[in-house]
Amino acid sequence: MAETTLQDIARYAVLDYYNERVEKTDKAWIKIENTYVVWFTYILGNWKALVSTTVSDGMYYEVTHNAAKEETYLDAYKKWDNITLGAES
């Protein structure tokens, strides 16, 4: 069996979060293959991952591990807009 990485932990956190909250009648549960890490950093025992899914719902997730407290947090965000500021023609 392959070793679980910190990025895997973040992806499984998002997988569990999504599957626990998805509308049950839609039967739209996702698998680990439907999650991916967009950005990851690790410093002094703490780490943070930005994770997304292949679901086109505009959501993205931030998973943060606080080594001092031995706690991991998940924040879920909805993307509302993507506009260009100060663009020249």
Backbone as a chain_set.jsonl record, in Angstrom:
{"seq": "MAETTLQDIARYAVLDYYNERVEKTDKAWIKIENTYVVWFTYILGNWKALVSTTVSDGMYYEVTHNAAKEETYLDAYKKWDNITLGAES", "coords": {"N": [[0.846, -1.179, 0.0], [0.5, 2.229, -0.783], [2.217, 5.035, 0.643], [0.559, 7.472, 2.615], [0.348, 10.825, 1.804], [0.762, 14.278, 2.877], [-0.633, 15.88, 1.134], [-2.475, 14.028, 0.189], [-3.971, 13.665, 2.514], [-5.206, 16.166, 2.679], [-6.74, 16.085, 0.304], [-8.46, 13.921, 0.842], [-9.839, 15.004, 2.999], [-11.35, 17.0, 1.752], [-12.821, 15.401, 0.013], [-14.394, 13.867, 1.847], [-15.781, 15.975, 3.102], [-17.262, 17.07, 0.945], [-18.814, 14.821, 0.073], [-20.342, 14.32, 2.336], [-22.058, 16.444, 2.322], [-23.289, 16.76, -0.145], [-26.227, 16.862, -2.173], [-28.304, 14.275, -1.466], [-30.21, 13.018, -3.11], [-29.287, 13.546, -5.628], [-27.241, 11.827, -6.044], [-24.515, 12.294, -6.512], [-21.916, 11.748, -5.609], [-18.389, 12.052, -5.083], [-15.165, 10.695, -6.014], [-11.805, 10.037, -4.865], [-10.226, 10.527, -7.067], [-11.464, 12.642, -8.237], [-10.571, 14.901, -7.009], [-8.069, 17.435, -6.593], [-4.878, 18.902, -5.913], [-4.218, 22.275, -5.927], [-2.405, 24.085, -4.958], [0.274, 23.927, -2.609], [1.928, 24.142, 0.539], [4.546, 23.715, 2.92], [5.867, 24.322, 6.042], [7.94, 24.407, 8.817], [6.568, 22.301, 10.117], [3.922, 22.982, 9.837], [1.243, 23.054, 7.456], [-0.423, 23.871, 4.357], [-2.998, 23.48, 2.001], [-4.483, 24.188, -1.101], [-7.324, 23.026, -2.5], [-9.222, 21.572, -5.11], [-12.087, 20.356, -6.976], [-13.382, 18.209, -9.592], [-15.958, 18.87, -9.969], [-18.263, 21.114, -11.305], [-18.982, 23.453, -9.635], [-18.015, 25.806, -8.691], [-16.699, 25.844, -6.267], [-13.953, 25.965, -3.958], [-11.363, 24.736, -1.788], [-9.669, 25.163, 1.294], [-7.251, 23.671, 3.129], [-5.786, 23.509, 6.21], [-3.109, 22.794, 8.351], [-2.316, 22.982, 11.708], [0.439, 22.58, 13.412], [1.279, 23.026, 16.055], [-1.031, 22.858, 17.595], [-1.901, 20.46, 16.776], [-4.056, 20.236, 14.986], [-6.311, 20.193, 12.225], [-7.784, 22.173, 9.759], [-10.606, 22.913, 7.679], [-11.624, 25.043, 5.188], [-14.267, 26.155, 3.198], [-14.927, 27.614, 0.1], [-16.729, 29.712, -2.189], [-16.479, 30.56, -5.518], [-17.222, 33.612, -6.848], [-16.82, 35.399, -8.923], [-14.762, 36.352, -11.734], [-12.878, 38.709, -12.841], [-11.173, 41.043, -14.987], [-8.976, 43.503, -13.992], [-8.072, 46.833, -14.669], [-7.241, 46.37, -17.303], [-5.798, 46.942, -20.45], [-6.843, 47.878, -23.722]], "CA": [[0.0, 0.0, 0.0], [1.28, 3.457, -0.898], [2.236, 5.913, 1.812], [-0.331, 8.622, 2.532], [1.062, 12.094, 1.885], [-0.008, 15.392, 3.422], [-1.567, 16.292, 0.088], [-3.563, 13.034, 0.207], [-4.814, 13.985, 3.674], [-6.024, 17.318, 2.282], [-7.71, 15.65, -0.704], [-9.482, 13.1, 1.51], [-10.66, 15.905, 3.811], [-12.308, 17.61, 0.822], [-13.706, 14.31, -0.431], [-15.352, 13.593, 2.922], [-16.617, 17.161, 3.278], [-18.188, 17.149, -0.186], [-19.745, 13.695, 0.058], [-21.26, 14.438, 3.475], [-22.961, 17.578, 2.131], [-23.932, 16.751, -1.461], [-27.644, 16.496, -2.17], [-28.356, 12.804, -1.533], [-31.03, 12.546, -4.227], [-28.531, 13.704, -6.873], [-26.289, 10.712, -6.13], [-23.363, 12.882, -7.194], [-20.731, 11.621, -4.771], [-17.137, 12.048, -5.827], [-14.091, 9.793, -5.589], [-10.534, 10.752, -4.661], [-9.742, 10.924, -8.397], [-12.142, 13.885, -8.593], [-9.978, 15.985, -6.248], [-6.681, 17.696, -6.945], [-4.223, 19.98, -5.168], [-3.857, 23.408, -6.771], [-1.236, 24.726, -4.342], [0.613, 23.299, -1.33], [3.155, 24.608, 1.18], [4.878, 23.078, 4.194], [6.951, 25.038, 6.714], [8.058, 24.21, 10.263], [5.557, 21.363, 10.607], [2.595, 23.431, 9.434], [1.046, 22.978, 6.02], [-1.668, 24.381, 3.802], [-3.268, 23.033, 0.642], [-5.682, 24.635, -1.785], [-7.808, 21.829, -3.181], [-10.434, 21.738, -5.897], [-12.66, 19.109, -7.477], [-13.82, 18.264, -10.98], [-17.359, 19.292, -9.973], [-18.326, 22.504, -11.777], [-19.854, 24.183, -8.721], [-17.355, 27.039, -8.289], [-16.153, 25.734, -4.914], [-12.575, 25.533, -3.711], [-11.199, 24.384, -0.386], [-8.374, 25.433, 1.909], [-7.016, 22.754, 4.249], [-4.649, 24.033, 6.951], [-2.726, 22.004, 9.524], [-1.601, 23.72, 12.744], [1.234, 21.561, 14.107], [1.353, 23.317, 17.494], [-2.271, 22.381, 18.219], [-2.217, 19.172, 16.162], [-5.407, 20.372, 14.442], [-6.421, 20.484, 10.799], [-9.003, 22.932, 9.481], [-11.046, 22.97, 6.294], [-12.471, 26.179, 4.83], [-14.877, 25.978, 1.884], [-15.198, 28.904, -0.524], [-17.431, 29.727, -3.468], [-15.979, 31.587, -6.43], [-18.354, 34.392, -7.351], [-16.553, 36.152, -10.135], [-13.388, 36.443, -12.199], [-12.854, 39.854, -13.748], [-9.872, 41.646, -15.234], [-8.901, 44.873, -13.507], [-7.051, 47.672, -15.261], [-6.746, 45.839, -18.566], [-5.779, 47.885, -21.574], [-7.324, 47.292, -24.982]], "C": [[0.89, 1.24, 0.0], [1.165, 4.289, 0.371], [1.297, 7.104, 1.586], [0.487, 9.894, 2.722], [0.173, 13.159, 2.523], [-1.022, 15.889, 2.394], [-2.739, 15.313, -0.016], [-4.521, 13.322, 1.36], [-5.743, 15.14, 3.332], [-7.094, 16.911, 1.285], [-8.816, 14.805, -0.076], [-10.381, 13.952, 2.407], [-11.733, 16.56, 2.942], [-13.304, 16.565, 0.322], [-14.785, 14.033, 0.612], [-16.317, 14.759, 3.116], [-17.685, 17.225, 2.18], [-19.251, 16.046, -0.107], [-20.727, 13.716, 1.227], [-22.323, 15.507, 3.242], [-23.699, 17.588, 0.797], [-25.394, 16.316, -1.326], [-27.769, 14.991, -2.436], [-29.148, 12.301, -2.734], [-30.329, 12.693, -5.57], [-27.589, 12.526, -7.113], [-25.019, 11.14, -6.875], [-22.118, 12.826, -6.332], [-19.493, 11.582, -5.643], [-16.178, 11.014, -5.235], [-12.823, 10.621, -5.452], [-9.966, 11.24, -5.994], [-10.363, 12.238, -8.865], [-11.633, 15.081, -7.796], [-8.538, 16.193, -6.713], [-6.164, 18.898, -6.158], [-3.776, 21.045, -6.159], [-2.561, 24.04, -6.274], [-1.001, 24.074, -2.992], [1.89, 23.935, -0.794], [3.31, 23.92, 2.535], [6.038, 23.843, 4.804], [6.852, 24.811, 8.222], [6.936, 23.34, 10.84], [4.135, 21.751, 10.284], [2.467, 23.28, 7.927], [-0.317, 23.505, 5.627], [-1.785, 23.878, 2.37], [-4.533, 23.702, 0.134], [-6.098, 23.486, -2.69], [-9.067, 22.173, -3.951], [-10.926, 20.361, -6.322], [-13.029, 19.29, -8.944], [-15.29, 18.651, -11.092], [-17.412, 20.76, -10.369], [-19.305, 23.319, -10.933], [-19.215, 25.475, -8.21], [-16.742, 27.005, -6.899], [-14.649, 25.459, -4.958], [-12.377, 25.454, -2.204], [-9.776, 24.672, 0.067], [-8.262, 24.52, 3.125], [-5.713, 23.183, 4.905], [-4.373, 23.145, 8.157], [-1.881, 22.87, 10.452], [-0.861, 22.689, 13.599], [1.263, 21.774, 15.615], [0.13, 22.778, 18.227], [-2.655, 20.98, 17.744], [-3.67, 19.149, 15.689], [-5.326, 20.683, 12.954], [-7.776, 21.116, 10.555], [-9.324, 22.882, 7.996], [-11.965, 24.18, 6.138], [-12.979, 25.937, 3.411], [-15.289, 27.345, 1.344], [-15.934, 28.719, -1.844], [-16.872, 30.862, -4.308], [-17.176, 32.311, -7.045], [-18.071, 35.028, -8.697], [-15.072, 36.057, -10.488], [-13.373, 37.548, -13.231], [-11.427, 40.358, -13.9], [-9.927, 43.101, -14.788], [-7.784, 45.621, -14.215], [-6.484, 47.158, -16.568], [-6.812, 46.908, -19.642], [-6.217, 47.162, -22.83], [-6.177, 47.011, -25.907]], "O": [[1.904, 1.291, 0.696], [0.156, 4.251, 1.074], [1.253, 7.67, 0.493], [1.233, 10.019, 3.693], [-1.031, 12.956, 2.684], [-2.138, 16.272, 2.747], [-3.869, 15.724, -0.279], [-5.738, 13.233, 1.199], [-6.93, 15.102, 3.655], [-8.24, 17.344, 1.401], [-9.986, 14.959, -0.428], [-11.565, 13.649, 2.556], [-12.89, 16.661, 3.349], [-14.5, 16.839, 0.225], [-15.969, 13.974, 0.278], [-17.521, 14.559, 3.275], [-18.868, 17.412, 2.465], [-20.447, 16.321, -0.21], [-21.83, 13.182, 1.114], [-23.372, 15.487, 3.886], [-24.646, 18.356, 0.629], [-25.738, 15.504, -0.468], [-27.385, 14.504, -3.499], [-28.803, 11.273, -3.316], [-30.716, 12.051, -6.545], [-27.19, 12.261, -8.247], [-24.525, 10.429, -7.75], [-21.334, 13.776, -6.326], [-19.537, 11.139, -6.79], [-16.36, 10.532, -4.117], [-12.779, 11.776, -5.876], [-9.291, 12.269, -6.035], [-9.848, 12.877, -9.783], [-12.202, 16.168, -7.893], [-7.875, 15.259, -7.165], [-6.927, 19.792, -5.79], [-3.049, 20.757, -7.11], [-1.726, 24.474, -7.067], [-1.952, 23.708, -2.302], [2.815, 24.234, -1.55], [2.327, 23.591, 3.199], [7.079, 24.002, 4.167], [5.794, 25.006, 8.819], [6.423, 23.618, 11.924], [3.224, 20.937, 10.437], [3.458, 23.366, 7.202], [-1.238, 23.577, 6.44], [-0.807, 23.852, 1.624], [-5.534, 23.778, 0.846], [-5.327, 23.031, -3.535], [-9.884, 22.973, -3.496], [-10.281, 19.344, -6.068], [-12.989, 20.403, -9.468], [-15.816, 18.75, -12.2], [-16.671, 21.571, -9.814], [-20.318, 23.811, -11.432], [-19.809, 26.169, -7.385], [-16.305, 28.041, -6.397], [-14.147, 24.809, -5.875], [-13.143, 26.04, -1.439], [-8.813, 24.458, -0.67], [-9.082, 24.591, 4.04], [-4.665, 23.222, 4.26], [-5.289, 22.786, 8.896], [-0.86, 23.423, 10.041], [-1.474, 22.006, 14.419], [1.269, 20.806, 16.376], [0.242, 22.296, 19.354], [-3.611, 20.387, 18.243], [-4.413, 18.2, 15.941], [-4.399, 21.346, 12.488], [-8.792, 20.656, 11.076], [-8.425, 22.816, 7.158], [-12.953, 24.324, 6.859], [-12.21, 25.557, 2.528], [-15.921, 28.135, 2.045], [-15.78, 27.705, -2.524], [-16.803, 32.003, -3.849], [-18.03, 31.694, -7.681], [-18.973, 35.18, -9.521], [-14.239, 35.724, -9.645], [-13.806, 37.352, -14.366], [-10.579, 40.122, -13.038], [-10.833, 43.84, -15.174], [-6.675, 45.105, -14.349], [-5.347, 47.482, -16.911], [-7.771, 47.676, -19.722], [-5.984, 45.962, -22.978], [-6.384, 46.517, -27.015]]}, "num_chains": 1, "name": "protein.A"}
